[in-house]
Amino acid sequence: MTTAAAQRVTLIGKPDCHLCDEALAVIAQVCAETGDGWQELSIMDDPLLYDDYWERIPVVLVDGQPHDFWKVDPDRLRAALTGGTNR
């Protein structure tokens, strides 16, 4: 993770979620390649996130906008971060 100002990717998930763990691995790898920052939020820590996302976790936001849920495609995420066409 990097400083809040540089975070472009947000992973919304919860502890002990295997899909969240898989998404985290993809996000960490892609963001390491692109130099973009990321953060991880838990629906267990925020009632609003829980209400909005509990049945779709993991949810990935790019620049605050919904990008993917359940599975994160590394090529699609990379394209979204680098201005490619896979948005």
Backbone torsions as a table, in degrees:
resi	resn	phi	psi	omega
1	MET	NA	155.5	178.2
2	THR	-125.8	-173.5	-177.4
3	THR	-63.8	156.1	-176.0
4	ALA	-57.2	-36.9	-177.0
5	ALA	-62.9	-30.0	-175.0
6	ALA	-98.3	0.5	-175.4
7	GLN	-77.5	117.0	178.4
8	ARG	-106.0	-23.1	-175.9
9	VAL	-114.6	133.7	175.8
10	THR	-123.7	128.9	173.8
11	LEU	-103.3	122.5	175.8
12	ILE	-108.7	118.7	-176.9
13	GLY	-152.8	-150.4	176.2
14	LYS	-156.0	161.7	178.4
15	PRO	-63.6	153.5	176.8
16	ASP	58.5	38.8	178.4
17	CYS	-117.9	111.5	-175.6
18	HIS	-65.3	-34.3	176.8
19	LEU	-67.0	-34.9	177.0
20	CYS	-65.3	-41.3	177.7
21	ASP	-62.4	-41.5	177.9
22	GLU	-65.0	-43.0	179.0
23	ALA	-62.6	-41.8	179.7
24	LEU	-60.2	-42.2	179.3
25	ALA	-62.2	-43.3	179.2
26	VAL	-64.7	-46.8	-178.7
27	ILE	-61.2	-47.1	-179.2
28	ALA	-59.9	-42.7	-179.7
29	GLN	-65.9	-49.4	-177.0
30	VAL	-65.5	-43.0	-179.9
31	CYS	-66.8	-32.1	174.7
32	ALA	-64.5	-37.5	179.1
33	GLU	-70.4	-41.1	-174.4
34	THR	-89.8	-16.6	-177.6
35	GLY	82.5	10.4	179.5
36	ASP	-86.5	149.8	178.0
37	GLY	-88.0	160.8	179.5
38	TRP	-147.0	161.6	175.9
39	GLN	-140.6	158.6	179.9
40	GLU	-122.1	128.9	177.3
41	LEU	-121.4	146.6	-179.9
42	SER	-109.3	134.9	175.3
43	ILE	-66.1	-18.2	-179.8
44	MET	-76.1	-16.8	-178.8
45	ASP	-99.6	-8.2	-173.6
46	ASP	-143.0	110.2	-178.4
47	PRO	-58.8	-32.7	179.0
48	LEU	-69.1	-42.5	175.9
49	LEU	-62.6	-40.7	178.5
50	TYR	-58.6	-50.2	-178.6
51	ASP	-60.8	-38.6	-176.2
52	ASP	-79.2	-33.3	-166.2
53	TYR	-125.8	-2.8	-168.9
54	TRP	-54.7	-32.5	-177.5
55	GLU	-93.9	4.3	-179.0
56	ARG	-121.3	1.9	-174.8
57	ILE	-65.8	149.5	-4.8
58	PRO	-73.9	146.6	176.0
59	VAL	-115.9	136.3	178.5
60	VAL	-116.3	129.0	174.7
61	LEU	-110.1	140.7	172.5
62	VAL	-119.9	122.7	-176.4
63	ASP	53.6	37.6	176.2
64	GLY	81.1	-0.5	-178.0
65	GLN	-109.1	143.1	178.6
66	PRO	-56.3	135.2	-179.6
67	HIS	-121.1	-54.2	-178.5
68	ASP	-147.3	160.3	169.3
69	PHE	-144.2	157.8	-175.6
70	TRP	67.9	-61.3	179.7
71	LYS	-124.9	143.5	179.2
72	VAL	-113.5	119.7	178.1
73	ASP	-86.4	119.5	-176.2
74	PRO	-62.5	-37.3	-179.9
75	ASP	-67.0	-40.9	179.7
76	ARG	-66.7	-41.9	178.3
77	LEU	-65.0	-45.3	178.5
78	ARG	-58.0	-43.7	179.9
79	ALA	-63.9	-40.2	179.1
80	ALA	-64.2	-35.9	-177.6
81	LEU	-81.0	-24.9	-176.6
82	THR	-105.6	3.1	179.2
83	GLY	84.1	16.9	177.7
84	GLY	-71.0	-174.2	-174.4
85	THR	-96.6	1.3	-175.3
86	ASN	-88.0	38.2	-176.7
87	ARG	-84.1	NA	NA
